[in-house]
Amino acid sequence: MEETLQGLQIGIDNMWLLVAAFLVMFMQPGFALVEAGFTRSKNTANILMKNLMDFSIGSILYWVIGFTIMYGDSIGGFIGMPDLFFMSDGFGDNYSDYADLFFQTVFAATAATIVSGAMAERTEFKAYLIFSIVITVIIYPISGHWTWGGGWLSQLGFHDFAGSSIVHSVGAWVGLAGASIIGPRLGKYGKDGEAKAIPGHNLAMGALGVFILWFGWFGFNPGSQLAAAGTDNAVAIGHIAVTTNLAAAAGAVTAMMVAWFRYKRPSLSISLNGALAGLVAITAGCDAVNPMGALFIGIIAGFILPFAVEFFDKILKVDDPVGAISVHGVSGAFGTLAVGLFSTSEGLFYGGGAKLLGIQAIGVLAFFAWAFGLGLVLFFILKKANILRVSKRIEEEGLDVYEHGESAYN
């Protein structure tokens, strides 16, 4: 009887982890649709191709070496011991080994695809393949080891349950480095330096992508519980689903209200990004905050989002076609810090003092320095090699035909 119950528990836990991973994998078409819808039709095939390849290449390379760099025996708390092709004895003997590998693979693919949006419409396809490899093999696994792999940040007590910083900010800060070095799209800024809007070609596509991402996030956050059997896990999964949903809804409503007040119109694109901002922000603390705290995190994230977009667009002159840096970078950093404020066990607002907030701030700064710093080095090398940006003619006429020999629309 005991053996039967144990087998049932193992089966439930394993199946939950795989179902959650399938949901996260479904976020990949969500990212593709958001990016394609928020940009121009002449680059749609290029964007879809990039999203296909970062998942495909990332899946192989994360299996080859990325997973063990992230979760191998720690070397000084900084990096896991690499193990090519899982050649060590015993891998696959544990019921969760393969399920865990797949679950972590889809997370790695998410970090890589965020960069695509920030650098859309002017990046050479071969350059994209190169930096997708670097992110999947080096940047993401090493910083992931600091936390989920038992590295130095986890030893400090840093809390990022499902990856506000580990996944989302890391991808965004690499994207910020890339967008800064590659420069803005042609026509984005006038001779006086004033930013000009370059509207996306299909907001219906973008809206569908956001709804797919929202749905997939219920694998991203509740799935990070990593088990489903037993009362404690069941309660935790339900709790995380509620906090995740409330933050997304609050982010969308707040961003809409800010846009309505500031631009005299309830902007669809800003509202959609507001929902994503709420989702990114709650990802770090979805297990540690109560529903009211999640609501406030979503409200603050939705409020910050339009101003962050303006800051990068108009002040720093960083051309981010889909708002990826603001949605994933700024919201991810805020959400990570928010754990130190809203955690019901250790947060400042709940009598826990400022210790956790300080640890969270160290993590935010460390992820920024790592991802942005390595991103600058990577993109500087690609630029010097003259393989980062497409020519003026290709950018003007569209990447689809010149880079891929086909168009998304015929």
C-alpha positions in Angstrom: 0.0 0.0 0.0 2.8 2.4 1.0 4.6 1.6 -2.3 1.5 2.3 -4.3 0.9 5.7 -2.6 4.5 6.6 -3.2 4.2 5.7 -6.9 1.0 7.8 -7.1 2.7 10.8 -5.6 5.7 10.4 -7.9 3.4 10.2 -10.9 1.4 13.2 -9.9 4.4 15.4 -9.3 6.1 14.3 -12.5 3.0 14.9 -14.6 2.4 18.3 -13.1 6.0 19.3 -13.9 5.6 18.2 -17.5 2.2 19.8 -18.0 3.6 23.1 -16.6 6.6 22.8 -18.9 4.2 22.3 -21.9 2.4 25.5 -20.9 5.7 27.4 -20.7 6.7 26.1 -24.1 3.3 27.4 -25.4 4.6 30.9 -24.4 7.0 30.7 -27.3 4.3 31.3 -29.9 3.0 34.0 -27.6 6.3 35.8 -27.7 6.4 35.4 -31.5 3.0 36.8 -32.0 3.6 39.8 -29.7 6.8 40.7 -31.4 5.4 40.2 -34.9 2.3 42.1 -34.2 4.1 45.1 -32.6 6.5 45.4 -35.6 6.1 45.9 -39.3 4.8 43.3 -41.7 7.9 43.3 -43.9 9.9 41.7 -41.0 7.3 39.1 -39.8 8.9 36.0 -41.3 12.3 37.0 -39.8 10.7 37.4 -36.4 8.9 34.1 -36.5 12.1 32.4 -37.7 14.1 33.8 -34.8 11.6 32.6 -32.3 11.6 29.2 -33.9 15.4 28.9 -33.9 16.1 30.3 -30.4 13.8 27.5 -29.0 15.3 24.8 -31.2 18.9 25.7 -30.8 18.4 26.5 -27.1 16.8 23.1 -26.5 19.8 21.3 -27.9 22.5 23.4 -26.3 20.9 23.5 -22.9 20.8 19.7 -23.0 24.4 19.5 -24.2 25.9 21.7 -21.5 23.7 24.6 -20.2 21.8 22.5 -17.7 24.8 21.2 -15.9 26.5 24.6 -15.9 23.3 25.8 -14.1 22.7 22.8 -11.8 26.0 20.9 -11.6 28.2 20.8 -8.4 29.0 24.4 -7.5 32.4 25.8 -8.2 32.8 28.6 -5.7 29.1 29.4 -5.8 29.6 31.0 -9.3 29.1 28.2 -11.9 28.1 24.5 -11.9 30.5 21.8 -13.0 29.9 21.3 -16.8 29.1 17.8 -17.9 28.7 17.3 -21.7 25.7 15.3 -22.7 25.0 14.2 -19.1 27.8 11.6 -19.3 27.9 11.2 -15.5 26.5 7.9 -14.2 23.0 8.0 -12.9 21.4 10.8 -14.9 17.9 9.6 -15.8 17.7 7.1 -12.9 15.7 9.5 -10.8 12.1 9.9 -11.9 12.3 13.7 -12.1 15.6 14.0 -14.1 14.2 14.3 -17.6 11.1 16.2 -16.5 13.3 18.7 -14.7 15.6 19.0 -17.7 12.7 19.8 -20.0 11.1 22.2 -17.5 14.4 24.2 -17.2 14.9 24.1 -21.0 11.7 26.0 -21.7 12.8 28.6 -19.1 16.1 29.0 -20.9 14.4 29.5 -24.2 12.2 32.3 -22.6 15.3 34.3 -21.6 16.8 34.0 -25.1 13.6 35.1 -26.9 13.3 38.4 -24.9 16.4 39.7 -26.6 14.8 39.3 -30.0 12.1 41.9 -29.3 14.4 44.6 -28.1 16.6 44.3 -31.3 13.8 43.6 -33.9 13.8 44.9 -37.5 17.5 45.6 -38.0 19.5 42.6 -36.7 21.2 40.1 -39.0 19.8 36.6 -38.6 23.3 35.0 -38.2 24.1 37.5 -35.4 20.9 36.5 -33.7 21.9 32.8 -33.8 25.2 33.6 -32.3 23.9 35.6 -29.3 21.2 33.0 -28.7 23.9 30.4 -28.3 25.8 32.6 -25.9 22.8 33.3 -23.8 21.7 29.7 -23.6 25.2 28.3 -22.9 26.9 31.0 -20.8 24.9 34.1 -19.7 21.6 32.5 -18.5 23.0 29.2 -16.9 25.7 30.9 -14.9 23.5 33.6 -13.4 20.8 30.9 -12.9 23.3 28.9 -10.9 23.8 31.8 -8.5 20.2 31.2 -7.4 18.4 28.1 -8.4 21.6 26.1 -8.7 22.6 26.8 -5.1 25.1 29.5 -5.8 26.2 32.6 -3.9 22.9 34.5 -4.1 20.8 31.6 -2.9 23.2 31.3 0.1 22.5 35.0 0.9 18.8 34.2 1.0 17.8 35.8 -2.3 14.2 35.0 -3.4 13.1 34.8 -7.0 10.6 32.0 -7.1 10.0 31.7 -10.9 12.4 34.2 -12.4 11.5 37.9 -12.5 15.3 38.6 -12.5 16.8 35.2 -13.3 14.8 34.8 -16.5 13.1 38.1 -17.5 15.6 40.8 -16.4 18.6 38.8 -17.6 17.0 38.6 -21.1 16.1 42.3 -21.0 19.5 43.5 -19.9 21.2 41.6 -22.7 18.6 43.2 -25.0 19.4 46.6 -23.6 23.0 46.1 -24.4 22.2 44.9 -27.9 19.7 47.7 -28.7 22.2 50.3 -27.4 25.1 49.1 -29.6 23.1 48.3 -32.8 21.4 51.7 -32.7 17.8 52.7 -33.5 15.8 51.7 -36.6 16.0 54.0 -39.6 13.5 56.8 -39.2 13.0 56.3 -35.5 14.5 59.7 -34.5 14.3 62.9 -36.4 17.2 65.3 -37.0 16.2 67.1 -33.8 16.4 63.8 -31.9 12.6 63.6 -31.3 11.3 60.1 -31.2 8.8 59.1 -33.8 6.3 56.3 -33.5 6.7 53.3 -35.8 3.4 51.4 -35.3 3.1 47.7 -35.4 1.2 46.1 -38.3 -1.2 43.9 -36.4 -2.4 44.6 -32.9 -4.9 41.7 -33.1 -1.8 39.4 -33.5 -0.1 41.2 -30.6 -3.2 40.9 -28.3 -3.5 37.1 -29.1 0.2 36.8 -28.2 -0.4 38.5 -24.8 -3.3 36.2 -24.0 -1.2 33.2 -24.9 1.6 34.5 -22.6 -0.9 35.1 -19.8 -2.2 31.5 -20.1 1.3 30.1 -20.3 2.3 32.0 -17.2 0.2 29.5 -15.2 2.8 27.0 -16.1 5.6 29.4 -15.4 4.6 30.4 -11.9 2.5 27.6 -10.4 4.7 25.1 -12.2 7.7 26.4 -10.3 6.2 24.7 -7.2 7.8 21.6 -8.9 5.3 19.2 -7.2 1.6 18.8 -7.0 0.9 15.8 -4.7 -0.3 16.5 -1.2 -2.3 19.2 0.5 0.6 21.7 0.9 1.5 21.6 -2.8 -2.2 21.8 -3.9 -2.7 24.9 -1.7 0.5 26.5 -2.9 -0.4 26.0 -6.6 -3.8 27.6 -6.2 -2.4 30.5 -4.2 0.3 31.1 -6.9 -2.3 31.0 -9.7 -4.4 33.7 -7.9 -1.5 36.0 -7.2 -0.3 35.6 -10.8 -3.7 36.4 -12.3 -4.4 39.4 -10.0 -1.1 41.1 -10.7 -1.6 40.7 -14.5 -5.1 42.1 -14.3 -4.0 45.0 -12.2 -1.1 45.8 -14.5 -3.4 45.9 -17.5 -6.0 48.1 -15.8 -3.4 50.5 -14.4 -1.5 50.9 -17.6 -4.7 51.6 -19.4 -5.6 54.3 -16.9 -2.2 55.9 -17.1 -2.3 56.0 -20.9 -5.9 57.4 -20.8 -4.9 60.2 -18.5 -1.5 60.9 -20.1 -2.3 60.4 -23.8 -6.1 61.1 -23.7 -6.7 57.6 -25.1 -7.0 54.1 -23.5 -4.1 52.6 -25.6 -4.4 48.9 -26.4 -0.7 48.4 -26.9 0.2 50.0 -23.6 -2.6 48.0 -21.8 -1.3 44.8 -23.3 2.2 45.5 -22.1 0.8 46.5 -18.7 -0.6 43.0 -18.3 2.8 41.6 -19.2 4.5 44.0 -16.7 2.2 42.7 -13.9 3.0 39.1 -14.9 6.8 39.7 -14.9 6.7 41.6 -11.6 4.7 39.0 -9.7 6.9 36.1 -10.9 9.6 36.6 -8.2 7.2 36.7 -5.2 4.1 34.9 -6.4 4.5 32.3 -3.6 5.5 34.7 -0.9 2.9 37.5 -1.1 -0.9 37.4 -0.4 -3.5 38.3 -3.0 -3.7 42.0 -1.8 0.1 42.3 -2.1 -0.1 40.8 -5.6 -2.7 43.4 -6.6 -0.5 46.2 -5.4 2.5 44.8 -7.2 0.5 44.6 -10.4 -0.8 48.2 -9.9 2.7 49.6 -9.4 4.2 47.6 -12.3 1.4 48.9 -14.6 2.0 52.4 -13.4 5.7 52.3 -14.0 5.5 50.6 -17.4 4.5 53.6 -19.6 7.0 55.9 -18.0 9.8 53.3 -18.4 8.9 53.0 -22.1 9.1 56.8 -22.5 12.4 56.9 -20.6 14.2 54.4 -22.9 12.5 55.8 -26.0 12.9 59.5 -25.4 15.6 60.1 -22.8 18.1 57.3 -23.5 17.2 57.1 -27.2 17.2 53.3 -27.1 14.9 51.9 -29.8 13.0 48.9 -28.3 10.2 48.1 -30.8 8.1 46.0 -28.5 8.9 47.5 -25.1 10.8 44.3 -24.0 13.3 46.2 -21.9 10.6 48.0 -19.9 8.3 45.0 -19.6 10.9 42.4 -18.7 13.9 44.4 -17.3 12.3 47.2 -15.3 9.2 45.2 -14.2 11.5 42.2 -13.4 13.8 44.4 -11.2 10.8 46.0 -9.5 9.1 42.6 -8.9 12.3 41.2 -7.4 12.6 44.2 -5.0 8.9 43.9 -4.2 9.5 40.6 -2.5 11.4 42.5 0.1 8.4 44.7 0.7 5.4 42.4 0.3 6.6 39.0 1.5 4.2 38.1 4.3 7.0 36.3 6.2 10.0 38.6 5.7 8.8 41.7 3.9 9.3 45.2 5.2 5.6 46.0 5.1 4.9 42.9 7.3 7.4 43.7 10.0 10.3 41.7 8.6 12.6 44.6 8.5 14.8 45.7 5.5 17.2 42.7 5.4 15.4 40.8 2.6 15.0 44.0 0.7 18.7 44.6 0.8 19.4 41.1 -0.4 17.0 41.5 -3.2 18.7 44.7 -4.2 22.1 43.0 -4.3 20.6 40.4 -6.7 19.0 43.0 -9.0 22.3 44.8 -9.3 24.3 41.6 -9.8 22.0 40.4 -12.6 22.2 43.8 -14.3 26.0 44.0 -14.1 26.4 40.4 -15.4 23.8 40.4 -18.2 24.3 44.0 -19.4 28.1 43.8 -19.1 28.5 40.5 -21.0 25.9 41.8 -23.5 28.0 44.8 -24.3 31.1 42.7 -24.9 29.2 40.3 -27.1 27.5 42.9 -29.2 30.6 45.0 -29.5 32.4 42.0 -31.0 29.6 41.2 -33.4 29.5 44.9 -34.5 33.3 44.9 -35.1 32.9 41.7 -37.1 30.4 43.6 -39.2 27.7 41.0 -38.8 25.3 42.7 -36.3 23.2 45.0 -38.4 21.7 44.6 -41.8 22.4 47.1 -44.6 20.2 50.2 -45.1 18.6 48.7 -48.2 17.6 45.5 -46.4 16.2 47.4 -43.4 14.2 49.7 -45.6 12.7 46.9 -47.8 12.4 44.3 -45.1 14.3 41.4 -43.7 11.9 38.7 -44.8 12.8 38.6 -48.5 16.5 39.4 -48.2 17.3 37.3 -45.1 14.9 34.3 -45.8 13.8 34.6 -49.4 10.1 34.5 -48.5 7.4 36.7 -47.0 4.9 36.0 -44.2 2.2 37.6 -46.4 1.4 36.8 -50.0 
